[in-house]
Amino acid sequence: MPLYEYISEHADDPESSCRVCAKGFELRRPVDREPLKVCPLCRHAVKKVISRVNTPKIAKPLSISDAKKAGFTVLEKRDEGVYERQ
């Protein structure tokens, strides 16, 4: 299930939000469900926040030995259109 972030539509007004939705909160919900429209605690309006996506970072290119250890087949070009396994 994906993790969604929500924040109060009136986060700067303490009377229009509770302390949870004023700071923002995360919620796991199935993809097929509609986004929340109100805070589950105070019932004031909330909006979904678009957050950063976490992607893996590769510090260095994989070497031939790393690729083989990971289960990949390493091919080397011999002639025009001819490849052989290393």
Biopython code that builds the backbone (N, CA, C, O; Angstrom):
import numpy as np
from Bio.PDB.StructureBuilder import StructureBuilder

atoms = [
    (1, "MET", "N", (0.832, -1.178, 0.000)),
    (1, "MET", "CA", (0.000, 0.000, 0.000)),
    (1, "MET", "C", (0.881, 1.247, 0.000)),
    (1, "MET", "O", (1.871, 1.317, 0.727)),
    (2, "PRO", "N", (0.514, 2.219, -0.813)),
    (2, "PRO", "CA", (1.292, 3.453, -0.846)),
    (2, "PRO", "C", (1.089, 4.295, 0.403)),
    (2, "PRO", "O", (0.103, 4.160, 1.127)),
    (3, "LEU", "N", (2.049, 5.158, 0.622)),
    (3, "LEU", "CA", (2.020, 6.074, 1.757)),
    (3, "LEU", "C", (1.691, 7.466, 1.230)),
    (3, "LEU", "O", (2.394, 7.996, 0.370)),
    (4, "TYR", "N", (0.614, 8.055, 1.753)),
    (4, "TYR", "CA", (0.182, 9.381, 1.327)),
    (4, "TYR", "C", (0.389, 10.381, 2.452)),
    (4, "TYR", "O", (0.283, 10.034, 3.628)),
    (5, "GLU", "N", (0.686, 11.626, 2.087)),
    (5, "GLU", "CA", (0.853, 12.697, 3.066)),
    (5, "GLU", "C", (-0.289, 13.691, 2.915)),
    (5, "GLU", "O", (-0.681, 14.042, 1.802)),
    (6, "TYR", "N", (-0.817, 14.140, 4.054)),
    (6, "TYR", "CA", (-1.909, 15.116, 4.080)),
    (6, "TYR", "C", (-1.549, 16.242, 5.029)),
    (6, "TYR", "O", (-0.794, 16.048, 5.982)),
    (7, "ILE", "N", (-2.101, 17.436, 4.760)),
    (7, "ILE", "CA", (-1.923, 18.592, 5.639)),
    (7, "ILE", "C", (-3.219, 19.405, 5.605)),
    (7, "ILE", "O", (-3.963, 19.364, 4.625)),
    (8, "SER", "N", (-3.475, 20.132, 6.669)),
    (8, "SER", "CA", (-4.675, 20.946, 6.756)),
    (8, "SER", "C", (-4.668, 22.031, 5.685)),
    (8, "SER", "O", (-3.620, 22.593, 5.365)),
    (9, "GLU", "N", (-5.839, 22.320, 5.136)),
    (9, "GLU", "CA", (-5.936, 23.401, 4.156)),
    (9, "GLU", "C", (-5.729, 24.756, 4.822)),
    (9, "GLU", "O", (-5.382, 25.732, 4.158)),
    (10, "HIS", "N", (-5.943, 24.815, 6.138)),
    (10, "HIS", "CA", (-5.764, 26.049, 6.909)),
    (10, "HIS", "C", (-4.756, 25.805, 8.027)),
    (10, "HIS", "O", (-5.067, 25.995, 9.203)),
    (11, "ALA", "N", (-3.553, 25.387, 7.659)),
    (11, "ALA", "CA", (-2.543, 25.027, 8.658)),
    (11, "ALA", "C", (-2.112, 26.220, 9.501)),
    (11, "ALA", "O", (-1.662, 26.033, 10.632)),
    (12, "ASP", "N", (-2.234, 27.429, 8.989)),
    (12, "ASP", "CA", (-1.809, 28.605, 9.747)),
    (12, "ASP", "C", (-2.870, 29.087, 10.746)),
    (12, "ASP", "O", (-2.577, 29.921, 11.603)),
    (13, "ASP", "N", (-4.100, 28.567, 10.640)),
    (13, "ASP", "CA", (-5.181, 28.954, 11.548)),
    (13, "ASP", "C", (-5.408, 27.838, 12.566)),
    (13, "ASP", "O", (-5.920, 26.782, 12.194)),
    (14, "PRO", "N", (-5.042, 28.033, 13.849)),
    (14, "PRO", "CA", (-5.164, 26.959, 14.845)),
    (14, "PRO", "C", (-6.603, 26.548, 15.135)),
    (14, "PRO", "O", (-6.831, 25.447, 15.637)),
    (15, "GLU", "N", (-7.576, 27.397, 14.834)),
    (15, "GLU", "CA", (-8.964, 27.042, 15.085)),
    (15, "GLU", "C", (-9.548, 26.175, 13.974)),
    (15, "GLU", "O", (-10.592, 25.551, 14.166)),
    (16, "SER", "N", (-8.896, 26.128, 12.824)),
    (16, "SER", "CA", (-9.398, 25.353, 11.691)),
    (16, "SER", "C", (-8.663, 24.038, 11.511)),
    (16, "SER", "O", (-8.846, 23.360, 10.500)),
    (17, "SER", "N", (-7.838, 23.670, 12.471)),
    (17, "SER", "CA", (-7.113, 22.401, 12.362)),
    (17, "SER", "C", (-6.635, 21.956, 13.737)),
    (17, "SER", "O", (-6.459, 22.769, 14.645)),
    (18, "CYS", "N", (-6.432, 20.663, 13.871)),
    (18, "CYS", "CA", (-5.867, 20.129, 15.118)),
    (18, "CYS", "C", (-4.347, 20.121, 14.998)),
    (18, "CYS", "O", (-3.811, 20.468, 13.946)),
    (19, "ARG", "N", (-3.649, 19.732, 16.054)),
    (19, "ARG", "CA", (-2.183, 19.755, 16.014)),
    (19, "ARG", "C", (-1.626, 18.707, 15.067)),
    (19, "ARG", "O", (-0.504, 18.854, 14.582)),
    (20, "VAL", "N", (-2.389, 17.644, 14.791)),
    (20, "VAL", "CA", (-1.922, 16.598, 13.887)),
    (20, "VAL", "C", (-1.972, 17.070, 12.436)),
    (20, "VAL", "O", (-0.974, 16.986, 11.720)),
    (21, "CYS", "N", (-3.122, 17.563, 12.004)),
    (21, "CYS", "CA", (-3.227, 17.954, 10.589)),
    (21, "CYS", "C", (-2.573, 19.307, 10.308)),
    (21, "CYS", "O", (-2.281, 19.612, 9.151)),
    (22, "ALA", "N", (-2.338, 20.120, 11.332)),
    (22, "ALA", "CA", (-1.632, 21.388, 11.123)),
    (22, "ALA", "C", (-0.185, 21.140, 10.733)),
    (22, "ALA", "O", (0.368, 21.863, 9.905)),
    (23, "LYS", "N", (0.440, 20.109, 11.330)),
    (23, "LYS", "CA", (1.824, 19.752, 10.992)),
    (23, "LYS", "C", (1.893, 18.837, 9.778)),
    (23, "LYS", "O", (2.916, 18.778, 9.096)),
    (24, "GLY", "N", (0.812, 18.128, 9.511)),
    (24, "GLY", "CA", (0.784, 17.147, 8.429)),
    (24, "GLY", "C", (0.927, 15.741, 8.981)),
    (24, "GLY", "O", (1.541, 15.538, 10.028)),
    (25, "PHE", "N", (0.366, 14.781, 8.285)),
    (25, "PHE", "CA", (0.443, 13.386, 8.729)),
    (25, "PHE", "C", (0.522, 12.470, 7.522)),
    (25, "PHE", "O", (0.153, 12.847, 6.410)),
    (26, "GLU", "N", (1.012, 11.256, 7.761)),
    (26, "GLU", "CA", (1.136, 10.239, 6.717)),
    (26, "GLU", "C", (0.108, 9.153, 6.977)),
    (26, "GLU", "O", (-0.245, 8.877, 8.123)),
    (27, "LEU", "N", (-0.369, 8.539, 5.899)),
    (27, "LEU", "CA", (-1.397, 7.521, 6.018)),
    (27, "LEU", "C", (-1.223, 6.501, 4.909)),
    (27, "LEU", "O", (-1.062, 6.866, 3.745)),
    (28, "ARG", "N", (-1.255, 5.218, 5.267)),
    (28, "ARG", "CA", (-1.213, 4.147, 4.267)),
    (28, "ARG", "C", (-2.651, 3.860, 3.838)),
    (28, "ARG", "O", (-3.524, 3.592, 4.662)),
    (29, "ARG", "N", (-2.870, 3.925, 2.523)),
    (29, "ARG", "CA", (-4.210, 3.673, 1.994)),
    (29, "ARG", "C", (-4.087, 2.889, 0.693)),
    (29, "ARG", "O", (-3.107, 3.055, -0.033)),
    (30, "PRO", "N", (-5.066, 2.037, 0.386)),
    (30, "PRO", "CA", (-5.055, 1.358, -0.907)),
    (30, "PRO", "C", (-5.143, 2.367, -2.054)),
    (30, "PRO", "O", (-5.694, 3.456, -1.893)),
    (31, "VAL", "N", (-4.607, 1.999, -3.187)),
    (31, "VAL", "CA", (-4.561, 2.884, -4.348)),
    (31, "VAL", "C", (-5.969, 3.198, -4.854)),
    (31, "VAL", "O", (-6.223, 4.305, -5.329)),
    (32, "ASP", "N", (-6.878, 2.240, -4.756)),
    (32, "ASP", "CA", (-8.211, 2.430, -5.325)),
    (32, "ASP", "C", (-9.135, 3.288, -4.460)),
    (32, "ASP", "O", (-10.246, 3.599, -4.889)),
    (33, "ARG", "N", (-8.715, 3.677, -3.266)),
    (33, "ARG", "CA", (-9.543, 4.543, -2.414)),
    (33, "ARG", "C", (-9.357, 6.002, -2.782)),
    (33, "ARG", "O", (-8.291, 6.414, -3.239)),
    (34, "GLU", "N", (-10.421, 6.782, -2.573)),
    (34, "GLU", "CA", (-10.348, 8.221, -2.826)),
    (34, "GLU", "C", (-9.455, 8.880, -1.783)),
    (34, "GLU", "O", (-9.346, 8.377, -0.665)),
    (35, "PRO", "N", (-8.809, 10.009, -2.129)),
    (35, "PRO", "CA", (-8.007, 10.721, -1.128)),
    (35, "PRO", "C", (-8.901, 11.265, -0.012)),
    (35, "PRO", "O", (-10.084, 11.535, -0.218)),
    (36, "LEU", "N", (-8.306, 11.417, 1.173)),
    (36, "LEU", "CA", (-9.056, 11.981, 2.297)),
    (36, "LEU", "C", (-9.466, 13.415, 1.993)),
    (36, "LEU", "O", (-8.736, 14.157, 1.335)),
    (37, "LYS", "N", (-10.625, 13.789, 2.472)),
    (37, "LYS", "CA", (-11.088, 15.176, 2.326)),
    (37, "LYS", "C", (-11.114, 15.877, 3.675)),
    (37, "LYS", "O", (-11.065, 17.106, 3.741)),
    (38, "VAL", "N", (-11.191, 15.087, 4.773)),
    (38, "VAL", "CA", (-11.221, 15.657, 6.122)),
    (38, "VAL", "C", (-10.249, 14.897, 7.020)),
    (38, "VAL", "O", (-9.957, 13.725, 6.783)),
    (39, "CYS", "N", (-9.753, 15.576, 8.051)),
    (39, "CYS", "CA", (-8.861, 14.975, 9.033)),
    (39, "CYS", "C", (-9.637, 13.915, 9.828)),
    (39, "CYS", "O", (-10.770, 14.174, 10.233)),
    (40, "PRO", "N", (-9.059, 12.731, 10.062)),
    (40, "PRO", "CA", (-9.760, 11.707, 10.822)),
    (40, "PRO", "C", (-10.016, 12.111, 12.283)),
    (40, "PRO", "O", (-10.917, 11.559, 12.915)),
    (41, "LEU", "N", (-9.249, 13.055, 12.830)),
    (41, "LEU", "CA", (-9.428, 13.459, 14.229)),
    (41, "LEU", "C", (-10.367, 14.644, 14.393)),
    (41, "LEU", "O", (-11.330, 14.564, 15.156)),
    (42, "CYS", "N", (-10.105, 15.741, 13.692)),
    (42, "CYS", "CA", (-10.868, 16.973, 13.934)),
    (42, "CYS", "C", (-11.940, 17.243, 12.884)),
    (42, "CYS", "O", (-12.752, 18.151, 13.060)),
    (43, "ARG", "N", (-11.960, 16.483, 11.807)),
    (43, "ARG", "CA", (-12.948, 16.614, 10.729)),
    (43, "ARG", "C", (-12.869, 17.934, 9.963)),
    (43, "ARG", "O", (-13.848, 18.333, 9.332)),
    (44, "HIS", "N", (-11.732, 18.613, 10.005)),
    (44, "HIS", "CA", (-11.532, 19.810, 9.193)),
    (44, "HIS", "C", (-10.915, 19.401, 7.859)),
    (44, "HIS", "O", (-10.347, 18.315, 7.743)),
    (45, "ALA", "N", (-11.023, 20.259, 6.864)),
    (45, "ALA", "CA", (-10.568, 19.945, 5.504)),
    (45, "ALA", "C", (-9.051, 19.751, 5.443)),
    (45, "ALA", "O", (-8.291, 20.515, 6.038)),
    (46, "VAL", "N", (-8.627, 18.718, 4.714)),
    (46, "VAL", "CA", (-7.200, 18.459, 4.469)),
    (46, "VAL", "C", (-6.980, 18.305, 2.972)),
    (46, "VAL", "O", (-7.916, 18.051, 2.213)),
    (47, "LYS", "N", (-5.721, 18.463, 2.560)),
    (47, "LYS", "CA", (-5.361, 18.257, 1.159)),
    (47, "LYS", "C", (-4.168, 17.323, 1.087)),
    (47, "LYS", "O", (-3.348, 17.262, 2.003)),
    (48, "LYS", "N", (-4.084, 16.597, -0.019)),
    (48, "LYS", "CA", (-2.990, 15.661, -0.222)),
    (48, "LYS", "C", (-1.761, 16.429, -0.667)),
    (48, "LYS", "O", (-1.853, 17.316, -1.516)),
    (49, "VAL", "N", (-0.600, 16.091, -0.093)),
    (49, "VAL", "CA", (0.656, 16.761, -0.402)),
    (49, "VAL", "C", (1.459, 15.875, -1.342)),
    (49, "VAL", "O", (1.566, 14.668, -1.130)),
    (50, "ILE", "N", (2.016, 16.477, -2.373)),
    (50, "ILE", "CA", (2.899, 15.735, -3.273)),
    (50, "ILE", "C", (4.296, 15.793, -2.681)),
    (50, "ILE", "O", (4.850, 16.875, -2.489)),
    (51, "SER", "N", (4.860, 14.640, -2.395)),
    (51, "SER", "CA", (6.171, 14.588, -1.743)),
    (51, "SER", "C", (7.225, 14.037, -2.696)),
    (51, "SER", "O", (6.922, 13.589, -3.802)),
    (52, "ARG", "N", (8.460, 14.084, -2.239)),
    (52, "ARG", "CA", (9.571, 13.587, -3.053)),
    (52, "ARG", "C", (9.486, 12.073, -3.196)),
    (52, "ARG", "O", (8.937, 11.376, -2.343)),
    (53, "VAL", "N", (10.043, 11.587, -4.292)),
    (53, "VAL", "CA", (10.092, 10.163, -4.554)),
    (53, "VAL", "C", (11.464, 9.656, -4.153)),
    (53, "VAL", "O", (12.479, 10.277, -4.468)),
    (54, "ASN", "N", (11.495, 8.539, -3.467)),
    (54, "ASN", "CA", (12.754, 7.958, -3.029)),
    (54, "ASN", "C", (13.263, 7.012, -4.108)),
    (54, "ASN", "O", (12.609, 6.014, -4.415)),
    (55, "THR", "N", (14.417, 7.313, -4.686)),
    (55, "THR", "CA", (15.011, 6.456, -5.698)),
    (55, "THR", "C", (16.387, 6.013, -5.231)),
    (55, "THR", "O", (17.101, 6.782, -4.587)),
    (56, "PRO", "N", (16.765, 4.787, -5.548)),
    (56, "PRO", "CA", (18.099, 4.344, -5.149)),
    (56, "PRO", "C", (19.180, 5.077, -5.936)),
    (56, "PRO", "O", (18.994, 5.408, -7.107)),
    (57, "LYS", "N", (20.292, 5.322, -5.289)),
    (57, "LYS", "CA", (21.405, 6.012, -5.936)),
    (57, "LYS", "C", (22.574, 5.036, -6.059)),
    (57, "LYS", "O", (22.935, 4.359, -5.096)),
    (58, "ILE", "N", (23.151, 4.973, -7.236)),
    (58, "ILE", "CA", (24.317, 4.125, -7.473)),
    (58, "ILE", "C", (25.534, 5.032, -7.461)),
    (58, "ILE", "O", (25.632, 5.964, -8.259)),
    (59, "ALA", "N", (26.459, 4.757, -6.553)),
    (59, "ALA", "CA", (27.625, 5.614, -6.395)),
    (59, "ALA", "C", (28.629, 5.438, -7.529)),
    (59, "ALA", "O", (29.306, 6.391, -7.916)),
    (60, "LYS", "N", (28.725, 4.222, -8.061)),
    (60, "LYS", "CA", (29.688, 3.966, -9.128)),
    (60, "LYS", "C", (29.065, 3.004, -10.125)),
    (60, "LYS", "O", (28.147, 2.265, -9.770)),
    (61, "PRO", "N", (29.538, 2.994, -11.359)),
    (61, "PRO", "CA", (29.015, 2.025, -12.328)),
    (61, "PRO", "C", (29.382, 0.603, -11.898)),
    (61, "PRO", "O", (30.417, 0.376, -11.272)),
    (62, "LEU", "N", (28.523, -0.336, -12.243)),
    (62, "LEU", "CA", (28.800, -1.734, -11.897)),
    (62, "LEU", "C", (29.960, -2.265, -12.726)),
    (62, "LEU", "O", (30.057, -1.987, -13.922)),
    (63, "SER", "N", (30.829, -3.022, -12.094)),
    (63, "SER", "CA", (31.917, -3.661, -12.825)),
    (63, "SER", "C", (31.402, -4.984, -13.390)),
    (63, "SER", "O", (30.295, -5.419, -13.073)),
    (64, "ILE", "N", (32.214, -5.608, -14.223)),
    (64, "ILE", "CA", (31.827, -6.883, -14.824)),
    (64, "ILE", "C", (31.631, -7.942, -13.746)),
    (64, "ILE", "O", (30.683, -8.724, -13.815)),
    (65, "SER", "N", (32.513, -7.977, -12.756)),
    (65, "SER", "CA", (32.367, -8.966, -11.687)),
    (65, "SER", "C", (31.116, -8.699, -10.837)),
    (65, "SER", "O", (30.446, -9.640, -10.411)),
    (66, "ASP", "N", (30.797, -7.409, -10.589)),
    (66, "ASP", "CA", (29.577, -7.080, -9.851)),
    (66, "ASP", "C", (28.337, -7.526, -10.621)),
    (66, "ASP", "O", (27.393, -8.059, -10.038)),
    (67, "ALA", "N", (28.347, -7.304, -11.938)),
    (67, "ALA", "CA", (27.205, -7.698, -12.767)),
    (67, "ALA", "C", (27.024, -9.216, -12.750)),
    (67, "ALA", "O", (25.898, -9.705, -12.662)),
    (68, "LYS", "N", (28.136, -9.969, -12.834)),
    (68, "LYS", "CA", (28.046, -11.431, -12.804)),
    (68, "LYS", "C", (27.541, -11.922, -11.450)),
    (68, "LYS", "O", (26.736, -12.852, -11.394)),
    (69, "LYS", "N", (28.007, -11.306, -10.348)),
    (69, "LYS", "CA", (27.538, -11.679, -9.009)),
    (69, "LYS", "C", (26.049, -11.417, -8.846)),
    (69, "LYS", "O", (25.366, -12.138, -8.119)),
    (70, "ALA", "N", (25.538, -10.378, -9.526)),
    (70, "ALA", "CA", (24.122, -10.040, -9.437)),
    (70, "ALA", "C", (23.263, -10.928, -10.333)),
    (70, "ALA", "O", (22.037, -10.825, -10.309)),
    (71, "GLY", "N", (23.892, -11.801, -11.122)),
    (71, "GLY", "CA", (23.149, -12.742, -11.949)),
    (71, "GLY", "C", (22.942, -12.311, -13.386)),
    (71, "GLY", "O", (22.179, -12.953, -14.108)),
    (72, "PHE", "N", (23.597, -11.242, -13.828)),
    (72, "PHE", "CA", (23.462, -10.783, -15.200)),
    (72, "PHE", "C", (24.440, -11.531, -16.105)),
    (72, "PHE", "O", (25.515, -11.944, -15.670)),
    (73, "THR", "N", (24.054, -11.697, -17.356)),
    (73, "THR", "CA", (24.946, -12.266, -18.362)),
    (73, "THR", "C", (25.692, -11.117, -19.021)),
    (73, "THR", "O", (25.075, -10.185, -19.538)),
    (74, "VAL", "N", (27.016, -11.182, -19.004)),
    (74, "VAL", "CA", (27.843, -10.118, -19.566)),
    (74, "VAL", "C", (28.283, -10.547, -20.957)),
    (74, "VAL", "O", (28.880, -11.610, -21.130)),
    (75, "LEU", "N", (27.981, -9.703, -21.958)),
    (75, "LEU", "CA", (28.354, -9.973, -23.334)),
    (75, "LEU", "C", (29.399, -8.965, -23.789)),
    (75, "LEU", "O", (29.422, -7.820, -23.339)),
    (76, "GLU", "N", (30.273, -9.422, -24.703)),
    (76, "GLU", "CA", (31.309, -8.550, -25.262)),
    (76, "GLU", "C", (31.173, -8.580, -26.776)),
    (76, "GLU", "O", (31.016, -9.645, -27.373)),
    (77, "LYS", "N", (31.233, -7.401, -27.398)),
    (77, "LYS", "CA", (31.085, -7.313, -28.850)),
    (77, "LYS", "C", (32.374, -7.763, -29.518)),
    (77, "LYS", "O", (33.445, -7.229, -29.227)),
    (78, "ARG", "N", (32.276, -8.755, -30.423)),
    (78, "ARG", "CA", (33.442, -9.271, -31.139)),
    (78, "ARG", "C", (33.536, -8.686, -32.543)),
    (78, "ARG", "O", (34.575, -8.143, -32.918)),
    (79, "ASP", "N", (32.473, -8.791, -33.313)),
    (79, "ASP", "CA", (32.435, -8.270, -34.683)),
    (79, "ASP", "C", (31.143, -7.472, -34.861)),
    (79, "ASP", "O", (30.404, -7.226, -33.907)),
    (80, "GLU", "N", (30.900, -7.083, -36.089)),
    (80, "GLU", "CA", (29.671, -6.340, -36.407)),
    (80, "GLU", "C", (28.458, -7.212, -36.103)),
    (80, "GLU", "O", (28.165, -8.158, -36.835)),
    (81, "GLY", "N", (27.759, -6.890, -35.025)),
    (81, "GLY", "CA", (26.534, -7.619, -34.668)),
    (81, "GLY", "C", (26.759, -8.960, -34.017)),
    (81, "GLY", "O", (25.801, -9.711, -33.835)),
    (82, "VAL", "N", (28.009, -9.304, -33.649)),
    (82, "VAL", "CA", (28.307, -10.583, -33.001)),
    (82, "VAL", "C", (28.759, -10.335, -31.568)),
    (82, "VAL", "O", (29.715, -9.597, -31.330)),
    (83, "TYR", "N", (28.075, -10.951, -30.624)),
    (83, "TYR", "CA", (28.422, -10.819, -29.222)),
    (83, "TYR", "C", (28.721, -12.190, -28.642)),
    (83, "TYR", "O", (28.087, -13.176, -29.018)),
    (84, "GLU", "N", (29.676, -12.259, -27.734)),
    (84, "GLU", "CA", (30.022, -13.507, -27.052)),
    (84, "GLU", "C", (29.976, -13.279, -25.547)),
    (84, "GLU", "O", (30.199, -12.173, -25.056)),
    (85, "ARG", "N", (29.679, -14.365, -24.828)),
    (85, "ARG", "CA", (29.694, -14.277, -23.377)),
    (85, "ARG", "C", (31.113, -14.141, -22.884)),
    (85, "ARG", "O", (32.045, -14.697, -23.464)),
    (86, "GLN", "N", (31.271, -13.380, -21.780)),
    (86, "GLN", "CA", (32.596, -13.240, -21.181)),
    (86, "GLN", "C", (32.808, -14.291, -20.154)),
    (86, "GLN", "O", (33.870, -14.342, -19.532)),
]
sb = StructureBuilder()
sb.init_structure("model")
sb.init_model(0)
sb.init_chain("A")
sb.init_seg("    ")
for serial, (resi, resn, name, xyz) in enumerate(atoms, 1):
    if name == "N":
        sb.init_residue(resn, " ", resi, " ")
    sb.init_atom(name, np.array(xyz, "f"), 0.0, 1.0, " ", f" {name:<3s}", serial, name[0])
structure = sb.get_structure()
